[in-house]
Amino acid sequence: MSFRIGTDADPPRFKMKGWGNAFATVGEIRSYNGTIVDAHLFRGKQGTGEIAAFDIWPVAGVEVGILGARVRLFNLEAGAGTLLYEPRPSSEGTADTRTKVPD
């Protein structure tokens, strides 16, 4: 289990790994790319083992895995899963395509 908070460019995050995986973070809202509603099945965009996902830009999003889920409300995001599902923050690895929320 780890917890990191600092003044660097990465957002604060709580992360747990082991038999289960979990995170809670204050991330970034992605910039508008012309898509307001995005829904898909078995595409595996954010988490390993994802079954379905539904996002409404920039308000909310939900992702469901075999044994877990990821939920986003504006820039607050949390996910938990075990065995075949490993949720990841939607802003992980895509900081160059996101717009930071103004202070």
Residue, then its C-alpha position, 0 to 999 in steps of 0.5 A: m500500500s502506498f500514499r503520495i502527496g506532494t507539489d510535483a506535477d503528479p496528482p495526489r493518489f492513494k494506491m493499494k496492490g496485492w490480492g486486490n487493487a484499489f486507488a483514489t485520486v484527484g486527477e485532471i479533466r481531459s480536454y474536449n476532443g469532440t466526444i461528449v458521450d462514450a460507451h463501450l464493451f470489452r475495449g479495455k481502455q483504462g483497466t485490465g479486465e474491463i467489461a463495460a465503460f460509460d463516460i459523459w465528458p466532463v461530468a462523470g464516468v463508470e467502468v465495470g470489471i469482472l470483480g470491481a469498478r472505477v467511478r469518476l465524478f469531475n476530477l475525483e476518481a476511485g476504483a477497486g478490483t480483484l483477480l482479473y480486474e485492475p482499474r487505473p486512473s483515467s489520467e494515468g499515462t495521458a497527462d499530455t492530452r489532459t487539461k488541468v482544472p483551474d484553481 
